[in-house]
């Protein structure tokens, strides 16, 4: 199973810092809208392929294409399923739970995929849920995609379409909206925001209810993107490994502190 990232940086431009100056340094997933760190398709959609011979894919389904909803967490479920690892566990003495991913492999390898390449293993998919679903949040359901609040991380100006080569980027002139709604079957470049049309308000309500269902289930606010010195591979024989003890919480460190300084200060 091989997957791509969602577009690479075409040009790098900096205003005297080591951080890229958006939108001059935006990644390109053209003709999709947006770039990395945005909730638009140019920031979240990727492609992948599966290979491995008869032990992996039957000859009948080779060369077929699946264009339905799949999440990165599904990769773990697919691999664990091939290894016959149990993915259902007891969350408590009376509550059964399972990992987040969906094992697509049985459907991918079934002859039915030839007749229905968009099998409904996932009917909806949370792209991102942040700030309890109030902003920087998006969900896919069927042909629809709903974005709530700011669609770009930290308000960066990378809303637009960024072709490769000598073509100039086309920045979006759309003012910030509380909602963005797109019909991706007809408009996968996300140029027509349907959220302002009254006849689509029930679709927005449906998307918001789906987001709330994920929040009600087991939502946790994403952790800050800070250094965690105990996770460094040099402390784990050169590997990335679990670094927290059971019930231990993560202590965040300010991002401006240098990793080397942190190691010395914490005396690891």
Residue pairs with C-beta under 8 A, 6 or more apart in sequence:
1 48
1 49
1 50
1 75
1 78
1 79
2 48
2 49
2 50
2 51
3 46
3 47
3 48
3 72
3 75
4 46
4 47
4 48
5 46
6 27
6 29
6 36
6 42
6 43
6 44
6 45
6 46
7 27
7 28
7 29
7 32
7 35
7 36
7 42
7 43
8 27
8 28
9 20
9 25
9 26
9 27
10 26
10 27
10 28
10 162
10 164
11 24
11 25
12 20
12 25
13 20
13 21
13 24
13 25
14 20
14 21
14 25
15 21
20 26
22 35
22 156
22 157
22 158
23 35
23 156
23 157
23 158
23 160
23 162
23 169
23 171
26 35
26 36
26 158
26 160
26 162
26 169
27 35
27 36
27 42
27 162
28 35
28 42
28 162
28 163
28 164
29 35
29 41
29 42
29 43
29 45
29 162
30 42
30 161
30 162
30 163
30 164
31 161
31 163
31 189
32 40
32 41
32 42
32 45
32 161
32 188
32 189
32 190
33 40
33 41
33 42
33 159
33 160
33 161
33 172
33 189
33 190
33 191
34 40
34 41
34 42
34 43
34 151
34 152
34 158
34 159
34 160
34 190
35 42
35 43
35 158
35 162
36 43
36 158
37 43
37 152
37 153
37 156
37 158
38 44
38 151
38 152
38 153
38 156
38 158
38 159
39 127
39 128
39 136
39 137
39 138
39 147
39 151
39 152
39 180
40 147
40 151
40 159
40 190
41 145
41 184
41 188
41 189
41 190
42 161
42 162
44 127
44 128
44 138
48 70
50 56
50 57
50 108
51 57
57 108
57 109
58 109
60 111
60 114
61 108
61 109
61 110
61 111
61 113
61 114
64 113
64 114
64 117
65 117
66 104
66 108
66 113
66 117
66 118
66 119
67 117
67 118
68 117
68 118
68 119
68 120
68 121
68 122
69 121
69 122
69 123
69 124
69 125
69 140
70 102
70 104
70 121
70 122
70 125
71 100
71 101
71 102
71 122
71 125
73 99
73 100
73 101
74 101
74 102
74 103
74 104
74 122
75 101
76 99
76 101
77 87
77 99
77 100
77 101
77 102
77 103
77 104
78 101
78 103
78 104
78 105
80 87
80 99
80 103
81 87
81 103
81 105
81 106
82 105
87 98
87 99
87 101
87 103
88 96
88 97
88 98
89 96
89 97
89 98
90 96
90 97
91 97
102 121
102 122
104 121
107 113
107 119
107 121
112 119
113 119
123 141
123 142
124 139
124 140
124 141
124 142
124 210
125 139
125 140
125 141
126 138
126 139
126 210
126 211
126 214
127 138
127 139
127 140
127 145
128 136
128 137
128 138
129 137
129 139
129 211
129 214
129 215
129 219
130 136
130 137
130 221
130 222
131 137
131 149
131 221
132 215
132 219
132 221
133 148
133 208
133 211
133 212
133 215
134 148
134 149
135 148
135 149
135 150
136 149
136 150
136 151
136 153
137 147
137 148
137 149
137 211
138 145
138 146
138 147
138 148
138 151
139 145
139 146
139 207
139 210
139 211
139 214
140 184
141 206
141 207
141 210
143 183
143 184
143 185
143 186
144 181
144 182
144 183
144 184
144 203
144 207
145 180
145 181
145 182
145 184
145 190
146 179
146 180
146 181
146 195
146 203
146 204
146 207
146 208
146 211
147 179
147 180
147 181
148 178
148 179
148 208
148 211
149 178
150 176
151 159
151 180
152 158
152 159
157 171
159 171
159 172
159 174
160 169
160 170
160 171
160 172
161 169
161 170
161 172
161 189
162 169
162 170
163 169
174 193
177 193
177 195
177 196
178 195
179 195
179 204
180 190
180 193
180 195
181 193
181 194
181 195
181 200
181 203
181 204
181 207
182 190
182 192
182 193
182 194
183 192
183 194
184 190
194 200
194 203
195 204
223 250
223 252
224 252
225 255
226 252
226 253
226 254
226 255
227 253
227 255
227 257
227 259
227 262
228 243
228 250
228 253
229 235
229 253
229 259
229 262
229 263
229 266
229 268
230 243
230 244
230 268
231 240
231 243
232 259
232 263
232 268
233 239
233 240
233 241
235 243
235 268
236 243
244 250
253 262
